[in-house]
Amino acid sequence: MPRIGDKAPEFKAVTTQGPIHFPDDYMGSWSILFSHPADFTPVCTSEFMTFATMEEQFADANCKLVGLSIDGLYSHIAWLRTIKEKIEYKGMKDVEVKFPLIEDISMDVATLYGMIQPNEDTTKAVRAVFFVDPEGVIRAVIYYPLSLGRNFDELYRVIIALQAADEFGIATPADWRPGDDVIVPPAGSCGSAESRMAGKEEGVDCKDWFFCTKKISKETVLKAILKK
Ligand code: BEZ
């Protein structure tokens, strides 16, 4: 099962947008590879409508979306057409899913990525989410069970937080959003605990020797990340 810090396992697949070679085709962009249990199911439909509606927002953060389920191409095409033509949900309608959806009847890709978790279901992928960076390295992984629809604002928050960490050499605290204080690197990697605690590092606020924060404005974070 691929883990954080691993190179994203390579595969070639057929999708609703033509063939892809992952992660090679996505080098230079962030990508989210995610699985859903099955086409023509309600939770998955609500998820696809939400993700498709947010696709441009992710694209502005240099992030491309790639879906997968253990269904065939014609099922995918029929389901996405039904979503566009018939489904109205929470103010979303006429929703066109433009990102690729991988067909994986063989379960090869789902197995490669540990998306089949047999104690949950032996023939359906769980709701897995792999966040892959522009060098093709897995940077975060989230799994949800079949019954639980994902929070797509959280997936967006993860993409922005990962990029902010890279861009500014910081970490992000609980529930961080752009504009909130960030965590400065642990003492030793950048300045000493003493100089921080004595307030000698400008703009750094230490709650204790191991817990120091600083401000980065929302504008600074977003300017560095969006539409680079
Ligand atoms: C759903 O997407 O609604 C769903 C799929 C598989 C099992 C349970 C729910």
Residues whose N, C-alpha, C, O or C-beta is under 5 A from the ligand:
A	BS01	BEZ	P37 A38 T41 P42 V43 C44 L146 S147
